[in-house]
């Protein structure tokens, strides 16, 4: 996760002032939210709705990708997504 933060820092967070530790903390929180969402979606689909586990993971991956696309620029970098 630390390596991912360092790679994204130059691109996603460029031109934004702020403490690196604050951004790193927010980055970790967004990642943990994604992990929690992934686990919850797969659990609900597999255990409660009796879906195939691979289809449940694919659906969860789509949701997490969308969540990450909007969360990183807005929450971590502090600016809106392109075109928004």
Steps between C-alpha positions, in 0.01 A plus 500: 500500500789735571650444157163566339472828693845610387421422137165678506628797697672662204206455261182516708611737770723730295470871557314457827648635818462308820677271733619175351405311815145634481470393138653162581250452782208588272641269233511212748145578614370494141676166446356356820154620397550317170602183684199525729266562206651208309455264792144615565393474135649153455350380829151627415506363147645159588354424842167678489412503130671170412698645209806332349807629683685600182205706374469659844867598497467642148203711608687617809803592287286723279352677803844548659644637175224760482537583870875545461465712186289755687653468848869551423474840331225634725597369842875448479607768255227746592376586150223394265530226239555607139175598333311543825 
